[in-house]
Amino acid sequence: MSNTVRFSIADSDFYFKKILVKTLTENPFYILLNDCNNGHELISRNYRRQEDVFIIELFMPVLSGLEAIIHP
C-alpha cells in the first residue's frame, strides 16, 4: 500500500491553479500527475487512470468539468 496520493488538476484559472499546485506539491506525500487547462486535456491525458484524486473546475471552456466527469 502506497503512502502517496496521486492527483490531477483541471482548472482554467491560471493563478488559482498555480497556487493550488504549489500548496499541494509542498507536501511530499502528494504527487501531481496532470495539470490541465480544460476537461478535454484531462480526458486526453488520463489514459492510465492512475489518479487517486481529481480536482476539477466544473465550468471550463472547450469541455466543462461536468462533461469530463461523465465522459466514458
Summary of the structure (lengths in Angstrom):
residues: 72
radius of gyration: 12.0
end to end distance: 27.7
largest distance: 37.0
contacts: 185
relative contact order: 0.27
helix: 35%
strand: 24%
